[in-house]
């Protein structure tokens, strides 16, 4: 069994409320054994032998069936979470609360990243960089004042994503490395 991080998009925002204790209990009962959550934003550490996409699809269907929330799930390995921190070009430069990695469901459509950069040019101080199924983003002045909303980004990239800041990712990685 491989340790995986399942990032549930849009959980505990906009009315999509799930108690993490309920989520852990139901996932354990479904056969995932020991399940951990980090914070209340849909960060689930579990073990699975399913391939990444199958696990993501199964978990999204599970959340919809058990909690009535239609969403999406992105699954990553310990190494991918570590890379999401280490490869973020803004990590160490900006505040850990302002520097984010957006985990994408897949690599953006051709020309998507350039379309995002062009649409955002002259609209704010945020810095953007593209990685392997991730978008690195430094919000500089804060998420709440940024024009770079999830919908704005997803429309240009042609794929969904779910963001975590460096503070959260470091906590998640530490738990993943201790998980067994």
N, C-alpha and C positions, 0 to 999 in steps of 0.2 A: 504494500500500500504506500502511495506517495502522498506526502503532505502538500496540500493545495490551499490557496487562498481563493475564496469565492467572494467577489465584490458585487453586492446586490445594488443595482442602480436605483436611485430615487426612493430609498427606504428612509422612513422617519422624517420625510419632508413632504410638504403639500398634501397632508392627510393620509399618506401611505404609512400608517403606524404599525409596527410590529415590536412586541417586547422581545428583547434578545433572549431572555430565559425561555420563552415559548418557542422561539426559533431553534434554540439548542436542543430542547427536549424533543421536539418533533423530528429534527434531523437525526438525533441519536436513535429514536424509535424506528426510523426508516432504515437504519443499518449502517450509519456512518460512524458508530461507536462514539469515542470521545470527540466532542465538537467544542470549539472555543469561539467566542466572539470578542471583538475588540471595539470598544465604544458602541454607540447605539446607531451607527450609520450603515449597517449591513456588511460588516467585515467578518467573514466566517472562515475559520481555519478548521480543516477536516482532512481525513485520509480517504483516498479513493484510487482505484486502478482504472477508472474510466478515462478515456482520452478527454482532453480539455474541452472540446466543443460539445461532446455528448454530455459531460458533467454540467456544463453551463446550461444547456437546453433542459436537462432533467431538473436542475435546481430552479430554473425560471418557471417550469411547469408546476413544480412542487409548491413554490411560493404562491402561485395563482390558485392552485387547488386548495391549499391549506389556509391561506390568508386573504384570498380574493384580490390580490394585487397583481396586475399585469405589468411586467417590467422586463428587465433583462439582467443577465448575470455575466460577468467576465471572470474567468478562472486563470490564475497564474501560479507558477511554481515558486519555491523559495528563491531560487537563482534569479527569476524574473523580477521578483519584488526587490531583491538586493540591487539589481541593475536599474530599476526604476528610481532608486535613490542615487546610486553612484554615477549613473550616466546622465543624470539631469544636469545640464550645463549651468543652471542657475542655483543649484544647491551649494551652499557655502557663501554665496554672494548676497542673496536676498534673505529675508526673514523666513524661517522654517514654516511659519503659518501662512505666508504669502506665496511660497514656491510650491507648486503642485505638479503632480504627474496625473495626467488623465489617461486611464486605461481604456483603450479602444477595443471594440468588439472585433475589429479586423483592421488591416492597414487601410488608410483612406483611399478613396477613388483617385484615379489618375488626375493630377492637377488640383486636387482638393486642398492640400496644404497651401499651395500658392494662392488659391482663391481665398482662403482664410486670411492669409497675410495681406493680400490686396484689399479685401473688404475691411480689414481692421486698420490699415495704414492711416495715419493722421487722426485716429479716434481715441488713442490712449497711450499710456506709457508701458503697457504690458509687453513682456518679451515672450516670444514663442520659438520652439524648436521641435522638430519631429524626430521620433525614434521608431523602433520596431514595435508597432501596435501601441504606441504611446505618444501623447502630445505633452511636451514639457511647457510649463507656463509659469511665469513669474507675474503675479498680479500687482506687484509693486505697491500700489496704494490701497489694496483691499478688494476682495471679491465683490462685496456689496456695492461698490461704486463703479465696477467695470461693466463695459458694454459686451464683454466676452461671456455671454451666458451659454449654458449648455445647448440651447436650441440654435443660437447663432453659430456655434462651433460645429455642431452636428450637421446643420444644413450645408455648410461648405465642405466638410470632410466626407460627407456621404455615409457616415457611420456613427453609431452611438458610442458614448463613453461615460465613464464615471470617475470623478476626480477625488484624489486624496492628497492632503498636504504632507510636507516632509515630517512634521511632528507625528502625524498619524502613522505614516509609513514606517518610521523608525520603531514605533511601538508594535506595529503589526509584525515587522521583521523579527524583532526580539522574541515575540511569542511564537512565531513560526519555527525559529531555530531551537526553541525549548520544547516544542510540541512533539510528542511521540506516543 
